[in-house]
Amino acid sequence: MRKESHQLLVTGSSSSSQHPKRRDCLAPDNHDIEQDDDDDAQSVQSDANEEGEGPSQYELMRDMGFEHLQYEEGDDMIATQRLEQRALRSAAMADDISGENRRAMNGIIERVTCVNFMCHSRLECELGPLLNFIVGENGSGKSAILTAITLCLGAKASTTNRGGSLKNFIKQGEERGFLAVWIKNCGDDAYEHDVYGDSIIVERHFSKSGTSSFKLKSGTQRLISTKRADVDDIVEYFYLQVDNPLNVLSQDNARQFLNSSSPALKYKFFVQGVQLEQLDKDYELIKQFLDAHTERIPQLEARVAQLTEIHEEADRVQKVIEGNKEMRAKKREYMNQLAWSQVAEQELVLQNYDRSVSEALRNIADAEQLRDAATQKLEIEDENLRRAKENLAALRSEEDGYKEAVDKATEDYNAASAELRSLHADERDIHSRLKGFADRVRELEGKIRDERQRLEDTSGDSRRETQARLDAAKARLQEVNQDISREIERRPSLDEQAAAARAETERIGQEVERKMGDVKSREARIRSLQQSRGSSSPYDAYDNRMPQLLALIDRDVRFSRKPIGPLGTKIRVTKPVWAPILEKTFGASLNGFIVTTHADQQHLSALIKRLGMSNVPVLIANTRSINTEGKEPDSQFDTILRILEFDDPLIRDQLIINSFIEQTIIIENRKHAEQIMFNGPAPQNVNACLALHDKKRGEGLRLATRGGNNVSTTPVVPNLTQKPRMKTDVSSQIDVQKEILAQNQHELDALRTELDCVRREEQHRGKEINTHMRRLDVLRKTARSMGATIREIEEELDVFDGADGRLNIFEQELAVAKEKREQFGGQYGDVNIRKTLQNAKVEETKRLLDAAKTTKLDFAARLDKANRTKEKREDLRSLALVAKNDAFDNLTEQQEIKAMVDRQRDEQASVVEEFTNHAAAVCPRRVDIPEGETHASIEKKMESLVAQLEKRRKNLGMTDEEANNRLVDAKAALEKMKTVCEVSKKHIEAIEVALCERLSKWRLFQRRISANSRTNFIYLLSERGYRGKLLLDHKRKKLRVQVEPDETRRKVSGRDTRTLSGGEKSFSSICLLLAIWEAMGSPLRCLDEFDVFMDNVNRDVSTNMLVDAARRSVGRQYIFITPNAIQGNARHAPDVRIIRLTDPRQRTLDEM
């Protein structure tokens, strides 16, 4: 229960930080203790304060009307059951004196050293890993050990109630003090073990001047750090909680809690000890932070509105400036027109030559494009041929492996068969020997009957009666032995049936798991389709950077022709049932783009690489359409091409080249598809066939022939998590997927029913074996009993006629013959079992041999396919090489034509060169002159523009650059403020959700920790026969204890602790402390002078209770301080270390 509570605490606070910082849990002051005698008055005053002030909004949100505390009875019942289970486990481990306890590998204190601390010049204490009792007289340094641990691990001096500052702890007459604590640091979860080693040494130095410092050292005394924050991190990592008033109970706190604390103070100790108060403060701080930031939202929105007005004003001014820019550009244009108007006529002549040159350039560009496409095609075919050759070589390198696998499987099969034949021979030999001894038994039994008849004739009625009893006993023994033999012979059959039932159960169980996976995948597919139907973007099925890539393509003007893609968005499937299978068939091609030049391919590939996208192929297409006339199958067949619609014919051509869509037919029925593809030669112009799987709805099959009887059937399994990339009727796809899902669920239900049946059969076979074993035990016991009876009767017969020697010899021989018969009968049964197992081994090796042969045949088919692919790639490369040579010839011809046109243009250019140089001096860049414009009209327009620009500049009062900077700054400020506002709203919403969740866990933690404490308190009281209750009033923040020490007063609810004797009160308080400790998660628990007011009886019981509770807390270290000696078994237990301290003054005398 303590572990669960601690886990809930960690879960509730872990989202703030990895190691949440704790505030100091201050012990209550003396004023609170003085009010103990007036509990009622204090309670009334507290209630009055609560009613007067009223709960805060956070408290209402946290408590939720205390509805979670209405299930106290049920919570206590659950806590009681857990406590009983733990008691049972402890009882089971009663032989181990340490119970469930085990030493922790880290987080425990190994040693404490004090120098010039309090009244001690030097005080050292070695602590055990589990239970430590520090005993000694007053002034010997017992409490100083706890104080040193508290201060050295970072707590404030005021938390010890022994001084206000560290300088008060320095020994009188000394200037400096020093504390050191060794913390164990082993195990897998050690703290930075590579830095600190097996121990972490924490040192705290302080002086009379008020200075204080920390040092962190490794186990080898190497200095690691001097930062207090590092000390806090280590304390937080090991969850030591030295500032928790219930974790380290000093003398004052122990007296307050154990003897004189009020209900309110007990409740305060409780919520501090189990961290409820700290969590409450943390969450209240979050609520205050949330309220403060919520109040800022209106201010942020007002600031956004203000910045919007400033931006609108700056934008208005900028638009005016933009108008001025247009006028200035017009002015520059007029100036350029004036400069070039004198050369306009000569340029008109030159333009005709330019058009001729441009046409020649276009022809050359087209020729270069054809050359690049042919070159790329040849490179692709070279690469395809290389890959085909590598694939063929790789397959051929695997050929020996497949042959060796078949040879190995054949060898295993032959060896298993030989072993089986050997077992058959052994079975025949043993059966022959068994039959021989059975015949010998029958022969001797006949001789014994004859001998007994002879003796009977000579011995009279008494001998006959005894002999009759002997015969009856032996006959009964023979029947029992026969029953034993039948049961032994029956065992192999039972084992085979049970093994078969187990195998069937395992097989159907695996089918159920696979079918459940199909159902989950199908449901995911339906959700994906529904999301794609509700999505407004056609690119949801692609990389999330696809819209960014498309935007770059739209803005880029360097493409000779805009790339087409992604291809999936440009294809529509007219028959939705085939959409998932075609998505799998086309694969990554649907993510790709199509361009028409090699330069465009390189440029687009660079954009894709810049965005970090992958699996986006870029294909180069020829603008000439592919003619499929005479190359498609008969019109009676649907092909992939015939059920697709394309937004661009280039997409169709690429899929024809890469996927043979014009020669791949589609047939829904698998049997019909197999008849068409495999019964005789495949139809004309049919490369492959796609069919729907007849047993796995939603999946497909690809059927292909490779010549002759070499056929293949390859499964096509769609990716159910892939959203549709091609356009189709999504509703129809959803309906199809729902039908498939319904069928899968129906099949799953049938498999579950079948699994229940085979499990019942398996249980039945198991019961049969158990019944067989019980019957065999009974028969063997009966046989032993009958053997004893026979020996007794034979002893009686020995009296008659001196126990005839001939009869004895026969009986001895009979006993030997029966022993041999039983021996060979057992061997016969063993051989039967071995033969059954060997049969199974032979079947398994035969199955492996068949599988190896099948794999080898598949490999041969793949090898043949790779060889034919290589030959096909060689032919395609030859065609590509011819096309490349033609393209280079065409390019040379176009370049010669361009050279002739260039010469003619240069002749005309020399005519206008003089005019052009003059105009270039005014305007280097050539401009066009509008039709109908003259030099004078242009000059008049320019003068008008100059006057307008001067007037606007005077009206604005700022330059263009100042106006532009003002607009940029206003826009940046507005965007930043909008972002701040939106982020603040999102953060507030997220914090509200997190706070509600944490408060819900806080209430659950409060509920569970209360139940655990109540139950543990009752359980601990029962150790002395006491009865009582722990009354936790979370509304009024009171913790009351009712105890009834008198076991005979069953009907009395209990007395207030103030009416108890000192020992009873101390014992009850110890029970309360242990109940709360059970709920705490710290690995260190310390208690100072817990038995100061106890008599010897209560002290012994309390000590034993503390020891038992400590042993139940696995991995926890306990330090108990008492001035009294430890009695009983605890002092000799291996997990208990008793540390006896002496008065430092006595130590000085001893040294003298």
Steps between C-alpha positions, in 0.01 A plus 500: 500500500785739578654437159172571324450822693853614432459418130181708485683789664779483245256476210306801621806724518729367230379724218644812663861382484706186519607566862244739653640726769342483844450792734607474860243319715538702821417337832220667701612759755452492878184708483324220314604250767367712785150480350479119534291511818226702332424288196130579490550874523764487230274291273209739544725797430640330186149424373395855566795631303420270210135606494592867528761502225344236274692264271703649216430421134802270495378311809156451342670372184730274703243347740200471259263491794700211658294255295804275460499437879153336495641153435688461828358156580584355157849654503567355845383157382743508203784618725419223750515236226841622390620499859380140545677392181822655623456325836465168318820567305679589823374179665628300203845650556494449879816287492695802379543730799525806277166427335451670167775754568801528273794738509468795264781541248498878531342794678591386856737669743817303575684731737462834679796710620472811720794727588459783755128445486280582800691363801713251306853555374474201271212257470479218246223249450494202263140417400359173378299474179175394670417549871716715728447556873718779642504469879690683768476733790391861481765715333663206322413641154197294397289795391807670355517223239149582372568873514822450302319296233229766469742794471761329283239402239388859451227570757476835676624531856155607621346167397696322777345716782850516649627829361421787271820480295789266437744697714292406807601137443877560516659365816576763757851632465537394136480716186394245239284192474487221249242230412532209255249240388587193288215392267509157336497523118497148350262311274351563158322820607798661672545876465773576241696194607773569246567832678447420872568127521347274766462779759410869496653714778304816588693747717375821658744752648388794712663759723424745778498783247185353347652362179394159378605287203446155352739251345409195297764228480524158344559185701874551442492849659526674161328840499214508249299817573451782752150604386203472729280435196693177436439394861129571454497295180651198680257531793209529257627206291508268804182660643654534848261778627713599797283810550182291529394520869375139498794364307760618754327544836727693733451494877267798504297385200486146634366621837246725329379232262515201736372653821357852494387595151146619437274358223577802283874460557479125433320574176766755407773243570305247290455719189860618522636149545316342204570809280131593464571851626799550268298384198214730607737798519652416159159476335378820669808673361411369154145634545634843599731496198204403280276779638775760456555407137126482430465859619766605247303377198273812468811721520668299227188518281481877551864530403431295185218738406729801559778352288246415228404868472868602483562238229198618296624859511851399396353286221297795372811718486692221328231471232544869429875443475436207267308737277803734498724206406284429199530862394880494540517180300292670232741793501798267450309329223440833322869584528597166348244542221650839417844342481393209277244670276776595254599137438144356485489469121827312477393270779183406312720358225717327754194343665427293192846344522452449872182303433690277261772445757239427770333243280837334440567502873163337570579231248837441665334490846252241375785298353696528826192387692467198275872435542478529881193277510671240281816522710303465821304211354825327409637566850183359652521194280870461585411520870210257455728258314765531771245432771360206306848352465575560868168346599570199280851464644368532856238234436756267347720549807208377713446185294748291700333606824160371387658173383677461833172568683327221303794263562498581871122448525537168310777390735288586807202317356705187422657504848159534668358219283795273587447568871130415459586172328741420784222563753270266304768227519544557875125482544482162321793361705354615834156370404653158420678487837183616678298221334764240599492594867118515495496139369753404770273655767201299377712180496624550858153589624379163363781314673427681826132405477592136447747506790246665727242242404744231598570669833131557556431135458753432775422789739124492536237772526708755695768506237238515226335798664832681538597410147165628372559830668846516349367421155229763532755762609733413214212508253405843631864613471511374143185697416650814654826451308302458179311822576835676561632372167190622319527841661871527404420398142218758495725795605665571158157529339389745772819705458452514122141617538600764757788621283269521199247699704772741619631546149152569369436752778828679423427504127150644537626747762755630249226528238288700747791739564560544127131560438489758783790678331304498172198655674710775659674574169167512319355740760806722459448493123135612540605783732763608250242503219252695712767756585594535134133549409465779754829663404502811285855444376580246223854469639423345842618160376842639406801638679398798714751710306325436168297828506825689561661325201203585277519863608869511404416348162226758437737789577797361307529633144804293404298197393456468126167334576330480839555154658195272524431351841468355741374237257245349739299823504476489119355145475141390561401136564159426349462170692573576869532131597837491321634825648695352798657229283602751231643730771726210608582408138609850399688558828714814520421597140182672624716734712709606199503772236540503122723750314594525134871594512809381681566852633150511651562160661822621663342824617192330649716235667702780660179659638387164640838442661502852646169432677635173638236290323558139399326237291392763243622381157536744208433344160587642155223452245502526124234736375410261219209281612534122505269320258363180657286396206549129434697460825208470744308183599158411367222743588327235713766557766532800727856630531656742744511755218129461425383572859719810544444860390797738464515878524803499269592244229865506610397321821337226295814456290728473805282236667494305173881507489560424868202282602363347173151622590374442145587127516401423861143368512284507813252224594318495832454120526823315577395166348394671178833686492698178551305327222581783259868530595600141579272273292693515180692800364421846634271721285664712235663826620452398866809545717338432840166485677375653824228315695327544831603255771229240555578447870652829615253774419663827404821338375596408147706256296729557203497206255772473235649239269865472407469259211407134508387376839691768691223701666492722804238637737615795709287650781422873482442623856380863515638736763190553714650806674566679170242765414371492139732687266297449182162659448207264543160466661609487866147410619504187285840407637373546856200276426730232356733522800204477740380184324850354529512603867164331566624180336826514700305545823270210408805282430655614829185400691502158331868452586437597862215247519725233349777599745261448793416153367861388458588641842224288653635202309851575632366520856315172446819328381686636799236364735527160331876494564446600863237228542740251338781596740273473804370158387859380438602609851202316651580184303865505604405543864258211465774287343735572790226414751418174322870409491520540877186286543644227278822489703299462822296212357813335362650515850193317625541236228863454599377344818336219303739219418803718563423724194570262217826595321375418153205745536737769628728456204206534260376809680847660499530434128151645453596815689809543282295442185239757606771751584647455154153531346439825686847628404451437129143630523632832628765506227230428244299801621808726493581393145140576399532852640837554328353367177211749523741788554725378219199478266431865571867584438491313167188690396663831597821425307286391202311833519829690514632300203188580298530867597866508395414343166217751449735786586754367253232487227398858579866600481530332160198699381653824627830412333322441168311827537826687573663348191209599276501848655869537414435399138210744477714782645772428242247542217365824647852637536571434132188694399594786733850518351359533146263776613788688667710497179204637298452780751865608477479511117191721514670741745801542268272591208313767702825654622621546139173680409542736796858590397375622159224715655751651746719628215205680336400661829854622570506687168186696594625555855805688373264751332328594823808468722578872494144598600489231759826609667370856527171385657683258732695791643169642622326171585701175485183291488298508180134621525205498258334816370116499521317523168413857399738666750757765398803650669307824581192327643713280723696801625177688587371202702825479691485868607144451633611198705792689659262773625256246652778313685633815661154597626435154661835499676419828673155373611631174666783657697718182494718310264406171334751304710362641826146408398604147403688447830197622689275245327747212560533586870122532544435166326768321704366642828143399407597144403709459814216622725249272325733206552547588868123525546425169328781317677383637835147376437622153401729481802218605732272233353769232531578600860129491592470145365818389678390659828161326489667166435750550781231606749303189407806287579554702819147412617555135415831507687332665802230233495737202468760627747226561759362148458848346528575699817168408665542130421864482609416680826231245589732214404786632713275556803395137479861395572421557871133421479400867490212630295465845354437729209689764306254781425622714209283810451636663183224762503590633844867400467497286818652161576355334811597170655262277697652206686348238729774305685251275682439205270190395697313822423387398151200730479690816590610709199822617664642766726673826421876476534498756784330243726770236435795432721845621394606160367169443322514846347858449381419157360198640314709784361763251382224311320386827338856585395556154349169519314608829343852370431349215299365764260825691459749436221828625647779240539604656835287510821633635831339517845652654812406381856180322397475313835568780745159472672449123461512227759702187429205305355397772255864567419563136404181476294568835331857403424389171345234682301756747369732216403222303329376808315853582390546149365181528300628821339733348244820694432434765770757613758379569857680690773341474848644690796428400857678550831392151606658167423353281225356174633363187338582334171558826314847550645625171351329528159734519197318799353517706822803706593518639855732800530589593856631851564660623820517842657789697351612588853518131588697434184747766610540335843550161341766637272673653802 
